[in-house]
Amino acid sequence: MPLPPEELVRPEILALEAYHVADSAGMVKLDAMENPYLLPEALRRGLAAALARVELNRYPDPGGAELRELLARKMQVPAGMELLLGNGSDDLIQVVTLTLARPGAVMMYPAPTFVMYGMNAILSGMRAVPVPTRADFSLDRDAFLAAMARDRPALVFIAYPNNPTGVLYGEDDVLAILRAAEGVVVLDEAYHVFARKSFMPRLAEFPNLVVLRTVSKLGLAGIRLGYLAAAPRWVEQFNKVRQAYNVNVLTQAAARFVLERLEVLEAQAARIREDRARLGAELAALPGVTVFPSEANFFMIRVADADRTYEALRRQGVLVRNLNGPALPGCLRVTVGTPEENRILLTALREAL
Ligand SMILES: Cc1ncc(COP(=O)(O)O)c(C=O)c1O
């Protein structure tokens, strides 16, 4: 007799919930830290022509050599380091985790943070050890170093800046972790264009440092492209775990076309950084709203009743992320949008409060 999923599926998978994405049709979409700007019209026409030349009948270049070369140049990857491409940085988080998931191995990260680290620990059978941040969501260096000494993690994830808090941890705190680490330390720099701080130039100083990036927040979330930079001896191992054709031909071609014109996306990021300052001040001026300082393209805010505020915003056509729960009571996360979107958010929030 065929057995039901409850008797066949791994118990830790049965206990999981699939990653939830709220329906955003017709909404002002401020829930996923996307760049709100499209590419300029002329660029889009050029891109269409470039994509029309792609041979869809052929498998992709498995390593994406041309795209790696371009990324190395545009993103100032230090000489001697290697790149690995992923289907978004989510893919690479999984690749690194699977590579290091020896039986009993520990994954450690400051918490709260990006949910995919813990999720991948579960999927791979690693033991996740979240180390709470301080009340202001800064890194608790002493607690983290003590936890590292105790549990000797094979893998540490640090989102720099952090999602969902927006906090950029102190450089000295991160350095202390890098110096203490026996295992691999992944600095997840998904929001680096907004923080303009990076450990990329320091890769050679720390043999087990991996710098993880994505083009998603830069304005290319739809094409799904992440990359990591690390010493060749690590990339060699990660490369065995990666699916051979994990970055498709259209993504490789689109990325090559747009990243050759990176200044367009960088100008959009500069615009978002300016609007972040204005939005942060305006949110902080609302009665009953606490705004946490952010070096990313979003703010975490705290309100008296997050569930009610979230629903009231939704009814007014504004989608944000509800973080309310034991780790982040009363918290919502809002992406910095266009000036018009930010204005709509502020108006709706005033109404909702
Ligand atoms: C810290 C962090 N890392 C990685 C990702 C995943 O990005 P990608 O779109 O490249 O999979 C996100 C997305 O929100 C993130 O916040």
PDBQT file of the ligand as one rigid body, heavy atoms in Angstrom, charges set to zero:
ROOT
HETATM    1  C1  LIG A 401      20.582  39.094   3.257  1.00  0.00    +0.000 C 
HETATM    2  C2  LIG A 401      20.023  38.476   2.026  1.00  0.00    +0.000 A 
HETATM    3  N1  LIG A 401      20.721  37.563   1.366  1.00  0.00    +0.000 NA
HETATM    4  C3  LIG A 401      20.250  36.970   0.264  1.00  0.00    +0.000 A 
HETATM    5  C4  LIG A 401      19.004  37.298  -0.249  1.00  0.00    +0.000 A 
HETATM    6  C5  LIG A 401      18.501  36.552  -1.454  1.00  0.00    +0.000 C 
HETATM    7  O1  LIG A 401      18.721  37.257  -2.602  1.00  0.00    +0.000 OA
HETATM    8  P1  LIG A 401      18.566  36.600  -4.040  1.00  0.00    +0.000 P 
HETATM    9  O2  LIG A 401      17.475  37.350  -4.700  1.00  0.00    +0.000 OA
HETATM   10  O3  LIG A 401      19.895  36.816  -4.701  1.00  0.00    +0.000 OA
HETATM   11  O4  LIG A 401      18.273  35.143  -3.895  1.00  0.00    +0.000 OA
HETATM   12  C6  LIG A 401      18.221  38.250   0.398  1.00  0.00    +0.000 A 
HETATM   13  C7  LIG A 401      16.905  38.575  -0.116  1.00  0.00    +0.000 C 
HETATM   14  O5  LIG A 401      16.090  39.233   0.466  1.00  0.00    +0.000 OA
HETATM   15  C8  LIG A 401      18.747  38.852   1.569  1.00  0.00    +0.000 A 
HETATM   16  O6  LIG A 401      18.043  39.753   2.260  1.00  0.00    +0.000 OA
ENDROOT
TORSDOF 0
